[in-house]
């Protein structure tokens, strides 16, 4: 019996506790009960407690929220409930659905805090039949292989540069796709294995099975052979991640590939059409072109939606000067196979987004990279009442990553309104486990998260894009400092002067605090990371100016920026 | 105003400011002063090396320092990239050679363009430039002697000494005759071949590193420790890595004689060296001997005694107050010649610029010599900011510092499967001050790029907690680094 008020957060907390214990309770909401005030008066006389919640179990007065949780912690509550509850203890303290970066980080942290943990991980094969091992998107079909293939492309550039630096070898240089894929997949294989071992070391139970809720606190796990087991847990974490979206046009699933297929493609893709302008699209297009392939990107509207558009256009411009073709404002409407093979030949029909113009072109491979969808619709969430955003499948959570069902949490790419980045998922997963089991109260901070796009010219950023900063603070309150720069290593190679670019956005109203930092250039990730820490510490333009540069690096440009965008001064580098 | 010397003070000066030395610090100061409509002259003159080598405007960094060494380091890294690239699927002939002349020409062409750029920039800013040797002859008065021996006198209200340093010679038989220094190496018109590098300064290790990276047989002769003044744990790891990558080390020996066995480009030299701990003597032949045992300030032959500027007699360094002013009020000094300051290009630039702003623009900001980041471009690059572990222990006491550290493996190195557990990072925190980060050290690729932002963060008072709450960028090695940092504590 809970005497409660509908608006009281502590009352809700108590109710959550009983729900999570699968105990039916009766709550009397005093604020919507006719004689609520007098009931509260009587309660105060009986229990010496005027506040709500006021909890009774089988006639015994427990007290308020804190007292109830205390009783739960020391077991007194369970003892009182014991008589009329069929106590069947949960098999696990925590079951995590999804063995990606976030899920694994959370499981290992929980296990090291002494909890009994299970991880369910299952990769539904792509339409072309590709699947992979433990570790999720990042390790298998995301950050890791893409950065390695980006590195392969950079090494192609290094081969060209090296001649200027005195290295001599025969003119003819070729790239062997299979060698690269094998090397990359071998490394990924070692990571998959490493994850398995580390789960075992931490005594986390791992099931290579598809998880699906069948009733509260209970999950059905189906393995590759269709064998089914059931498991219960006190708490669940959803960490199922996302998978590439298909446009729903004739031939898309039959003939096209996605990033889920590309990194293990057993043959060189040849002439490739990349559909989309997401960072996945541009990164893949970039390294494929860098390996010497004929690459075209088909863009519906803008490049890198959500990123600073000035930077995005510069990323695109660099790709274009380095041989990537762009078809703007077209979308594919049909893909047909002209010839089977590895690769075969495909005919793509595309339609203008502005008129009725259509065009047809042949490619060996069509790579779809138009977005990703959360894997939340086929895991039985409706059965236990977890709400998702019906439109995009994302899961709304509060600031402690809790869904509307108190014993179910969610982390990673499936969260609504949060960032889809591996380190964010890891941070969120670890902190969640520490809050659940380690007595911590530290929450994951989703603000000022740095990120890097590994396009041929890498793009690192932290804080606001210029457009968003203007929305937030008003153009008149911002000062933008910017400059072009020429990496020393590129001078001798004699290439790409006036393409690398750095920009810092400062809030004049707040002591010229840095609210956005953007850089296009080699090693942009390495450059950005430290500045992200500085922004976390309240970096201002003055402090940036006082920081002494490291010579000769690219990162030092940030310490000597004195041209404002509003001044309109020339920022091109002349000779030196 | 009677300052020093016996000559009468001129009534009016030819210039507001004369800068002696056209290196990074001097040029930055001169250009900044010109902004405020001051009449400025720069005197720059390169005394040729014993081997007869000299160079253009811009000072050490541009001509015989940071710029050419970073470019030659890059040449060596590209050699590694060539090897790595095969593992990433690139196919080309087995045989790969390096051509020293091609590299040197490219590097010198780039430097030439910088020299020219500086000349143009000075002209644009209406700074008078004289390619002449400056020497004080009386108060506010300087004598400028050009290449042809023509002398001119100039007066100025204020002076900035920015003459920099030059490599030290050993003072042993054969050193100036047969050995080269970093002042010669970067424009050497032939491949140095088998090379002995004498010294363990950062110049020594950087040069040894890239020479080995280009495929040469390189030996480093070390008197005592590596990279004096740097964190010794890091210094030794750098040495280990170089050793594993083919650089030979002869520890606790010093050369006592260099003789020529055969003339040539390169010739053959015989080096006799003596143990620092016993009487043992060794003799080894090399094609080239590169001396990198230290650098001396160019302050003893510029007439400082004539105007009464004090220098440290032992080191030749000039003591200044916190506004870069010498004991003679109208004479200032910036750059590598300052006593107890850092010998780094960006420091000289910052000091020069801020000095001029204080002199002519009413500014008050002083150059902050604390928490200056730096990077050593050895084969495994080393970036640092703040205290070394030794200095931190000394300053705060071992019980008051906590050191977090980790090895990491850059993703790009995994596929070529090389050098696991070589890259290393450590952070030194002051427990008494909210675990504020007081030392940051990293060994790994792109260490300079990595360190710069953290230097800004340290400037902003970075604590361990803030570092932990900074989300990493994946999959650069920072992420691995952070992950391990969170887990590993070393006391």
Interface residues (C-beta under 8 A of the other chain):
Chain A: X138 X143 X144 X147 X148 X151 X152 X155 X156 X158 X159 X161 X162 X163 X164 X165 X166 X167 X168 X169 X170 X172 X173 X174 X175 X176 X177 X178 X179 X180 X183 X184 X187 X291 X421 X422 X423 X424 X426 X427 X445 X449 X450 X451 X452 X460 X488 X489 X491 X492 X523 X525 X526 X527 X528 X529 X530 X531 X532 X533 X534 X536 X537 X538 X539 X543 X544 X546 X547 X548 X549 X550 X551 X552 X553 X554 X555 X556 X558 X559 X574 X575 X576
Chain B: X61 X66 X67 X70 X71 X74 X75 X78 X79 X81 X82 X84 X85 X87 X88 X89 X90 X91 X92 X93 X95 X96 X97 X98 X99 X100 X101 X102 X103 X104 X106 X107 X110 X113 X114 X116 X117 X118 X120 X121 X214 X344 X345 X346 X347 X349 X350 X365 X368 X372 X373 X374 X375 X383 X411 X412 X414 X415 X446 X448 X449 X450 X451 X452 X453 X454 X455 X456 X457 X459 X460 X461 X462 X463 X466 X467 X469 X470 X471 X472 X473 X474 X475 X476 X478 X479 X482 X483
